[in-house]
Amino acid sequence: SPTYLGGVSGPFKTFMDATGRLWKTQQLKNKLAAGFTVSSLPSGDKQSTLLSMWVFAMQHGMVWVGNPILPEQHAGVPYDEAANRLGSWSGLMAQAGHGAAADAFVPGDTKTARMFGRHFAETLQRLGGVAAHQPAEAVAA
């Protein structure tokens, strides 16, 4: 979700609010979840957006996948080219200029998105392999 006024966008909040029946029947329990957001300012209160997604996922009993990517600018990579340049561990953060085109991200944010997506896919694969070899009760424990 984009970050608007320190939170998720209206359409994303509408989606969240529409999941009451899924919550009541725990249909999303043990599913993987992750969050990503973008705002026009370096902070832009993106952390509060990710936290609202995290709370939503926790209320549904989901498994949250964070961002383990080390900020590369500490290793000498130029800031705009560095992975995780905004230093987020709870999810993916990106920055785009106000009114910028939908694909107008600095190379580091695009790189981070690819790495984050790969991490999520690998986590899904790893946990899927565990679930395939163990009874459901063992995986849930």
Protein Blocks (a to p, Z undefined) as FASTA:
>chain_A
ZZeehiacfklmmmmmmmmmmmmnopmgoiacddddddfbfnlommmmmmmmmmmmmmno
pacdddfbdcfklnopafklpghklopakbccddddehiafklccfklmmmmmmmmmmmm
mmmmmmmmmmmmpcfklmmZZ
